[in-house]
C-alpha cells in the first residue's frame, strides 16, 4: 500500500477512535510520575485493575521516592506479590527508586535514554511516561497496540520496537499517546484477543484490513 494511502487511513482511524473514546486516559491510576513507573512495572503480566487495587496500599506505606528507595525489598515483595513475579518486581522497584534518588534527584527523567537506564524500565514503560507525564509523542506498544495495529494492517511486525517504528510515521505526533490509550479501550471493548473480534459492531470496520 502506498505511503500516502496508509497514512490517510491511519489518520482516519485516529479520528474514529477519538470520536468513539473521547476520554483516553491511562488505565493505571497514578498522580505522580514515580508512581506511574512503579505501576507500570507491576502491570507486567498482570491486569491494570489488579495493579490499581495494590498501589494505594503500597503508596500509603511508602509515600515518596525516598521512602520506597529505603524500603526492604522483601517488604515490598510481600505487598506486590498479588501482581505476580513479586520478587523481581520488588527488586526492580527498589533499584529504580534508588537510582531516581541517587542519580536524578528524585525526579523521573524526561528522555528515552535516561528512562531506559532505570532498572525494570523498557521502551513501553518509557514511552508511557514520555507521553502521559511529559506530553511528548510516544507510541506505547503493549499487547493491544500490537494486536490491533497488525489486524488493521498498519504493521506486519510483532516485535514492539518494530511496531513502534512502523506506527511513528503514521500517527500524528500530538495524537500518538492518546491513540495508544484508545487502542487499549477498543481492544477490550470490541477487538479482543480472547474472543473473535466483533467486526460487525466496530467503528473501524471499513478502515481495517482484518488480518485476524
Ligand atoms: S474491524 Fe474487526 S479486526 Fe478490525 S479493529 Fe474492528 S474488530 Fe478489530
Boltz pocket constraint, residues with backbone or C-beta under 6 A from the ligand:
constraints:
  - pocket:
      binder: B
      contacts: [[A, 148], [A, 151], [A, 152], [A, 190], [A, 191], [A, 197], [A, 198], [A, 199], [A, 200], [A, 202], [A, 203], [A, 204], [A, 205], [A, 206], [A, 208], [A, 209], [A, 210], [A, 211], [A, 212]]
      max_distance: 6.0
